[in-house]
């Protein structure tokens, strides 16, 4: 039976080996080859479906606005006197963004086509939004299913290999290391690795794909607006790097204190007869309470960091909106002035 006095505290492994540990965990995933790639294939499809929805919304807005504007211009053309049409036509073409080589009849044909095609374009865009949403939901489910299956398989292999490794270790190793620490490594640490394989790694890949796709869509839609939004990107990246550098050591301390808490619990349960024989219950209760308080305080410190960092990250994300809105307002004002000049051409 294990004594209630603790063994010498095991030396903490240097954090420089954490990256190697992550690499070994990923190598466990490569054992499953094609099965390991399935979640990432489904992730790419789901992310592309998500990125297609804003484009479809843009098509909805374009269909509505183009049909309405074309109808208004057709009504205005009928009110322009015939002698002023030749003078008004260039300004109308400039206001609508059409080639200056168009004749009045060609312009009317295009405007009538815009009015006629607007309902069809609107229906197509709405149906596409529904299809892309359904596609995203389907492949998001498949991604989550296969990611969870792969992570459970990796955790199963890790637990078996860890148990086999513990059985082969020497007596001196077990004498130097506390049983509670071995228990926490075989349970909580393996669970953290499983969550990283099943969620963290996928979220990282998904964030990179989503960010890259968003930047591509921005530049293909409007280069000037894209450059207006770009200055916030380095700020966000630096914020995340600072957040990660602060969070990693704090999570390490949580694991260490949780390991110590499990060690105290395991030693007391194993030596409960000795504790009762020498009436050391109050002392051991105080010892366990101190370990539990240390664990709770460290977890509260992590929660405080999250409580501060997430609102700050959202603040950084929305801080660029006023500049983008100002740019859009300036463009809208310019468009209205051009349109006003086009409408005033009726009085030339």
C-alpha positions, -999 to +999 in steps of 0.1 A: +000+000+000+012+034-010+022+058+018+005+091+022+038+110+019+044+122-016+073+110-037+097+136-049+080+158-075+087+147-110+107+171-131+086+190-156+095+183-192+107+213-212+080+229-234+104+227-264+093+191-267+056+200-272+060+205-309+076+171-312+047+156-293+023+172-317+043+158-346+041+123-331+003+127-326-001+137-363+020+107-373-005+085-355-031+100-378-011+091-409-016+054-401-051+057-415-040+072-449-071+078-471-095+078-441-074+106-425-078+128-456-116+125-457-124+151-431-101+176-449-117+169-483-152+175-467-138+206-450-127+221-483-161+214-499-180+228-469-158+259-468-162+266-505-199+262-502-199+288-474-178+312-495-202+308-524-232+321-504-220+358-503-215+357-541-251+345-545-263+372-522-245+397-544-263+382-574-296+387-557-288+424-550-275+429-586-307+412-600-330+435-580-310+467-586-303+461-623-339+453-630-352+484-611-326+507-626-333+494-661-370+500-657-365+535-644-341+544-673-366+530-698-393+552-684-370+582-684-360+576-721-396+578-731-399+613-716-368+628-733-377+648-764-364+634-796-341+664-803-323+659-770-317+621-772-284+624-790-271+648-764-284+628-734-273+593-747-236+596-738-244+607-703-269+579-698-243+554-710-217+568-686-242+567-657-251+531-664-215+520-670-222+508-706-200+511-737-202+545-753-206+529-788-241+517-780-270+533-800-303+542-784-320+511-799-292+488-786-294+504-751-332+499-750-327+462-760-302+457-732-324+475-707-354+455-716-333+423-713-323+434-678-359+439-668-370+406-683-341+386-669-342+401-634-368+377-619-351+347-634-317+358-620-333+364-587-348+329-585-316+312-597-296+331-570-320+322-542-321+285-553-283+285-554-282+299-518-304+270-506-284+244-525-251+257-512-264+258-476-276+222-479-243+212-494-224+229-466-246+212-440-241+178-455-203+180-458-200+197-424-217+166-409-195+142-428-164+163-418-174+161-381-182+124-383-150+113-399-129+137-378-144+123-346-139+087-358-102+094-367-096+112-334-111+083-314-090+058-333-058+079-326-067+081-289-073+044-288-038+037-303-022+063-280-037+048-249-026+013-259+009+024-267+011+045-236+000+016-214+025-008-231+053+018-226+045+022-189+046-016-184+081-017-199+095+012-178+120+005-150+113+005-113+134+036-109+110+055-133+080+046-113+098+055-081+106+090-094+072+097-109+039+100-091+011+077-100-013+106-103+008+121-130+009+089-150-029+087-146-034+123-159-012+116-189-031+084-198-065+101-195-066+139-197-035+144-218-047+118-243-081+135-244-065+168-252-045+152-280-077+137-293-095+171-293-065+186-311-067+159-338-104+159-341-111+197-338-081+219-334-062+208-365-094+209-386-103+244-373-068+256-381-069+243-417-105+256-421-095+291-409-066+292-434-089+281-463-116+305-452-092+334-448-076+328-482-109+323-499-123+355-484-092+375-496-096+361-531-133+370-532-126+405-520-099+412-546-120+396-574-151+416-564-136+451-557-098+457-555-102+491-539-125+478-511-102+448-506-072+471-500-093+491-476-100+460-455-064+446-457-047+468-430-067+450-403-053+416-413-018+420-398-033+435-367-055+405-362-026+380-368-004+398-343-033+398-318-037+360-322+000+354-318+001+374-286-030+356-274-014+322-281+019+332-264+000+342-233-024+312-233+001+284-238+020+287-205-013+292-186-027+260-201+005+242-192+001+254-155-035+241-155-023+207-166+004+207-140-019+217-112-045+192-123-018+165-123-008+175-087-045+174-077-049+139-091-017+128-073-030+140-040-063+123-046-047+090-056-023+089-027-050+096-002-073+069-016-045+044-017-034+052+018-068+058+034-062+032+061-029+048+071-046+082+072-074+069+094-050+049+116-030+081+124-061+104+124-046+127+097-079+134+080-080+171+086-044+175+074-051+156+042-083+175+036-065+208+039-038+195+015-064+184-010-083+217-006-051+237-013-045+217-045-081+221-056-079+259-049-047+262-069-063+244-099-094+265-097-074+298-095-053+288-125-084+279-145-100+313-135-069+330-147-073+313-181-110+323-181-100+359-174-076+359-204-104+346-227-128+371-212-105+399-221-091+386-254-122+376-272-139+411-269-106+427-279-104+404-310-140+413-319-131+450-314-102+447-338-124+429-363-151+456-363-127+485-361-122+485-398-159+487-406-161+526-403-134+530-429-151+505-452-184+522-447-169+556-454-153+543-486-187+528-497-205+560-488-180+580-510-185+556-539-223+558-535-221+596-534-200+596-565-225+573-582-254+595-572-237+626-586-230+608-619-266+596-620-279+631-613-258+644-642-274+617-664-309+627-653-302+664-658-293+657-694-330+656-702-331+693-699-302+700-723 
